[in-house]
Amino acid sequence: MIVAIVILGVAGATGTFLGRAESRGIAGLETRAAVAAASELALVAVHDAFVGQHLHDLPVGASIARAAPASAPGVETTVHISRLGATLFSITATSEAGPGPSRRVNLANQLLVRLDPVDPGADAALAVRGEPITGAASIIGTDSATGDAVCEMAADDRPIEVAPDSTSLAAKVAALAPLATKRFPDGAALPFVGPVEGGGHCDRGAVTNWGDPAAGSPCRSYLPVVHAPGNLSIGGGRGQGILLVEGDLTVSGGFHFAGVVFVLGRFAVEGAGGSVAGSVLASTADLSGAMPGGVVALRRSTCTVQRALLSGSLLVPVVERPWAVLP
């Protein structure tokens, strides 16, 4: 009788132990699945949200870490973005969960991505489809470096060349327009555009803040994509990045822009003039409207063009083995 009771007791204890072990096993699998899902979701979310603009401040060899929103209770996810080269980045999402340090589940997923800039289709200070009216404007085709932009400079001299046909030019604008962070309605007239700072920081939310090409400025690393679906006029100031105008663009007041300007209509300079360091691509151009003494200068700079286009680029997975699950 006593032996039977002992055997039954052992069996009951064993059953309880196995039941608890099975429960812990199921809970462990559920935790691991939740951690794996959180890591993958964070990786996809970061990839979809980031464009070159967000990563322009990151030097090659450096990395940043950000906590990702929780996708499940008790799961913590951290995303590390590392810059491996001028256009190559590594994104690693690490998620963990569990009842204690010794029993926590930790999983990481890594994605290799690169910036994929749009090819402007021209490499001159001014590219137009029709014969430009230059007046007394200075159109400098010798490649020049501006600010702290570093790249391989071109050896040839290209002041003016033929722009892509209207269909190709429109396609480039259409590809870049969804990335715009500053948008203006048809016929918008902006009396002044310039950097907006506060407390030593660049106020990127200010609608007329288009960054600052001046070295050392808090807005130096801010290169927005600006889009106008129709005509746009600018009365003065300075900015940088990519400017997309689907109608006519008229600049005056000595407005200075560093980057790439796409104009599906006419690019005109009036009054006190204006200047562009980088490249202007337009259907037609009239630079003769500046008043006496007004300075009009278009200066080719492949470094500035590259810097602007990278800032307005999407991150795309590399062709071979973009995704890896880390132990």
N, C-alpha and C positions, 0 to 999 in steps of 0.2 A: 504493500500500500504506500509506504513512504517513498520507495523507489519510483513508483508511478507518479506520485505527486511531484517529485523532483524533476522527472522527465518532462512532465507537463509544464512545470515552471520554466525549465530551460527552453522548451519549444516556444512557450509564450514570449519569453524574453527575446529569443532569436527572431521571432516573427515581428516583434515590435522594433527591434534593431534594424532588420531588413526593410521594414516599412518606412522607418525614418531615413534610412540610407537612400531608399528609392525616392522618397520625397525630396531629400536634399539633392539627389541626382537630377530630378526633374526641374527643381528650382534652379540648379546650376546651369542646366541647359537653357532654361528660359532667360536667365541672366545673361548668359553668353550670347544668345540670339539678340537680346535687347541691346547689348553693348555693340555687337557687330552692326546692327541696323543703325544705331546712333552714329557710329563712325562713318559709315557709308553715306548717310543722309547729310552729315556735316560736310563731307568732302564734296558732294554734288552741289550743295547750297553755296559753298564758297566759290567753287568753279563758275557757277552760273552768275554769281553776283559781282565778281571782280573783273575789272577792265584795267588796262595799263595805267589809267589815272591813279588808281588806288595804290599802285606798286611803284610809282615813279620815284618816290623818295628812298626806296630800299636799295642800298649799294650792293654790288656783286659780292657774294660771300656772306652777306648778312641775312638775318631772318627775323620774323616777328611772330608773336604768339597771341592768339585771341581765344577767349572762351566762347563756345558755341551754345546757342539756346538748347535747353534740355528737351530731348525728344521722348523721354520716358522717365518716370519717377526714379530717383536714385542714381541715374546715369549721368556722369560728368564727362564732357567732351572738350578737348583743347585742340585747336588747329594751329599748326606751325607752317608758315610760308617762307621758303628760303629761295633766294635769288642765286642761281647757279651760273648765269651768264647774262649777256645783254638782253636776250629774249627768252631764256630758259628758266623755269621755276619748278620747285618741288612743293607740293601741298601734302601735308601729313595730318590726318585727323586721328587722334588717340582718344578712345573712350574707355571708361572703367566704372565698375560698380561692384557691390558685394557687401557683406556684413562687417568685414574687418580687413586690416592690411594684409593678413596672412591668407585670406581667402577671397581677395578681390580678383575680378576678371578684368583683364586689360588687353585690349585689341587695338591695332592701328592699321589704317589703310593709307597708302601713298599714291599720289597721282602726279605724273610728270607732264607739265604743260608748257606751252610757249605762246608768246604774243604773236598775233597774226595781223600785221598792219596792212592797210589797203595800199595798193600800188597807185600812186597819183597819176602815172602815165606820162609824166613829163619831168624834165630835170633842168629847168632853166629859171631865171629870175621871173620871167613872164612867158606864159604859154597861152596863145590865143588862136581861135579858128579863123578870125578875120584879120585884116591888116590893122595893127594898132595905130592910134594917133598919139604920138609920144610927146610932141611939143618940146619943151626944154627939160623934160624929165631925165634923170640919170638912171639908166638901167644897166646894172653892173652884173656881168655874167661870170666874173672870176669868183670861184668858190671862196667863202670866208667863214671863219669860225666866229660865233657870237657867244658871249657870256662864258659859262662853264661847260658848254656842250662839247663832248669829245667824240670824234669819229674819224674815219678815213675820209679826207677831203678829195674832191675831184680835181684832176689836173687840167681839164679842158675849160674853155670859156664859152658859156651859153647864156647870153643875155635874153634872147627871144627865140622861141621855137613854136611849132604848130601844136596846139592843144589836141587832146583826144576829141573825136567827133561827139556831137551833142548827145547821142545815145549812151556812149561810154561815160561821158562826163556826168550825165544824169544818174547812171548806174552807180558811180562812185559816191555821189551825194546820197543816194538812197541807201547805200550800204552803211554809211557813217551816221546818217540822221538819227537812227534809233538810239545811238550812244550819246546824243546831246544832253547836256545838263543845263544849258541855257537856251531858251526858246523865245522867239519874238514874232509877233504877228506881222502879216503883210503890211507894208507901209510904215513900219516902226521907225521913228526918228529919235536917235539917242544923242542928246547934247554932249554927253561925256561918258567915257568908259575908263575905268581905272581900278587899281587894286584897293581893297578895303581891308584894313587891319584893325585889330583890337587886342590890347594886352600882349603885343608881340606875336600874335597869331593871325593867320590869314582867314578872313571870313569868306569861306567858299560859298556860302548860301546867298550872299548879296548878288542880285540879278545883274548888276553892271560890273561885277568883279570878274574879269577875264584873265586873272593872273598877272604876273609882272615879269617881263624879260630881264629886268635889272638884277645883276648878281648881288647876292646878299639880302635880297628882299624876302620877307616871310612868305610872299606869294610866288616866289621864284619856281617852286616845284608844282604849282597849280597850273595845269594846261587843259582847260575845258574844251569840249566840243560845243560850238555855238551854232544854232540852226535858225534860219529865217525862211519860211516857205514862199515868201514873195520878195518885195523890194525892202531894202534896208539902207538907212543913212546914219553915219556916225560923225559927230561934230568935233571930236577931239579925245585926247587921252591915250591910253596904251593898253595892250593886252597880248595874249599869246595862246597858242594851241591850234585848233582847227576851226575855221570859219566857213560855214556852208550857207550860201545865199542862192535860192532858187529863182530869184528875179534879178533886179539890178542892185548893185552895191555902189553907194556914193560915200566917199570919205573926204573929210576936210579938217581944218583946225589943227593940222600937224599930227593927226592920229598915227600912232606907230603900232604895228602888229608884227610879232615874231611867230612864224609857223607856216601853215599852208592855208591858202584862201581859194575856195572853189566858188565860182560865180557862173550860174547858168545863163545869165543875161549879160549886161554891160558892167564893166568895172570902170568907175570914173573917179577922178580926183579933182576937187574944186577948192576954191578959196585959199586958205593958208597951206594947203597941200597935205601930204601924208607920206608914210613910208612903210615898206614891208621888208622884213629880213626873212628869207626862206624862199617861197615860191607862190606865184599867183597863177591860177588856171581859170580862164574866162572865155566866153564866146567872143566878146569884143572888148576893147579897152580904149578909153579916152583919157589921157593924162595931161591934156593941154589946158584944163580949166583952172589951174592954179593962178592966183593973182600974182602980180609982179612981186618977186621976193619970196614967194611961197616955194617951199622945198618939196619936190616930189622925187623919191628915190626908191627903186626896187633893187634889192641886193640879194643875189643868190647865196644860199647857205644850206648845203645838204645836211650838215649836222643839225641845224635847227629844224629842217623838214623831218628828219628821222626822229628826233626827240618828240616832235608834235605827233607824228603818226603812231609812235609807240604808246603815247599816252592815251590815244583813242583807239586802242586795239583790244580785241577780245582774247581771252585765254582759251586756247584749243589744245586738246591732248596731243602728245607727240604720236607719230605714226606707229612706232613699234613699242609694244608693251608699256602703255601709259599707266597701267594700274597694277599695284602690287599690294598683297596683304602681308604685313610685317608680323613677325613672331612676338 
